[in-house]
Amino acid sequence: MFPNLLGMKAYNHLTDEDMGRIIGVSRSVFGQKMKTGKFMPDECRAICRYFDLPFDYLFALASEAAPEKTA
């Protein structure tokens, strides 16, 4: 759902369990949040702080994350 967040997670070799620890939830709850896109504001802040990147970048949707193609 959030390709930039998934990319940063992979780049840093983090598991769902690691990400869950960052926001204070279990591995399965983090996975569910990724599927539904339902993160609480404090969880978003924790993720942004961890990666030191802005919310708009990390939580961009797939359509927003991909560069526009021109013909």
Stockholm file with secondary structure:
# STOCKHOLM 1.0

chainA/1-71         MFPNLLGMKAYNHLTDEDMGRIIGVSRSVFGQKMKTGKFMPDECRAICRYFDLPFDYLFALASEAAPEKTA
#=GR chainA/1-71 SS CCHHHHHHHHHTTCCHHHHHHHHTSCHHHHHHHHHHCCCCHHHHHHHHHHHTCCHHHHTCCHHHHSCCCCC
#=GC SS_cons        CCHHHHHHHHHTTCCHHHHHHHHTSCHHHHHHHHHHCCCCHHHHHHHHHHHTCCHHHHTCCHHHHSCCCCC
//
